[in-house]
Amino acid sequence: MSYRPVVVTEFADVYQFGPSHMYWAARNSLAAHEARGLGDTEGAEKLREFIKDLKAHIGVRAQVIAAEARPINPLLVDADRKVDVTYGQFIRRIRNEIRLYGEKSERGSAALRMLDSPLGMPISAVTNVERIEQESLLKNILNTVEGEFLEEVDTLELGSHFELLKEDTSEFVRLMTFDSKKERLPSRTELEEERKELQARMVGCMYRVLGQYPELTDEDLEMRSALLGPFAIQNDRIGAYMRRRRGGGSRIPPEINDETGEFIDEEPVDPEVVDPTLV
């Protein structure tokens, strides 16, 4: 690994690291700790804990990607489309009550009460999300209606529509359970939240080292560069990647080779040493 000097203000800004970038940097930083007799320090132990949790995250992420690549049950696709239509019609019927009868009418007031709940979300916020999130949202909405709005459903004469929504949701949930073989994997949204938490922990590890070697002396510069150089190298590479693709693409760069630290889907690029800008 090439030498990368790390100044005191190096990590004022840090790009969003993907899991493989975090792993490469943390693994090399831990190796540098151990090579300098710092393997028993709190900083090294925090890195070990971080790497352990990061490897678990990477493993689950691989399972999610593999599950997404499996052929989708066509019955589940049909049930998904059907419940999307049924739910959209149910919500539109409620909204139309206000337009037809006015907010101050008995029916309009009942519709307003229903829409002042999860039923008031945009239809697309329920139907155009990952299926596992849609399943959770539909269950919550049905429970809300049955627990709080059955009188309003009667007032608006939506009983048959609500029963149809319950039937279509039940079939969707049944096929979701069958399709996943009762295996509960996190959604992409949940994975991203976990990645952000790991990034925050990674930054904490980096700042711990900066706090231990904060001086402008040659000795502190050498230690910062040895222990934090791997993180700086990845930050440089991610920054260069983002600048080449400014205005398009994912905020998270592609995976890297575990050994070289270079992007798998690109030709090797010498990282530019610049002031990072958050993307």
Summary of the structure (lengths in Angstrom):
residues: 279
radius of gyration: 26.0
end to end distance: 26.2
largest distance: 78.8
contacts: 796
relative contact order: 0.19
helix: 67%
strand: 1%
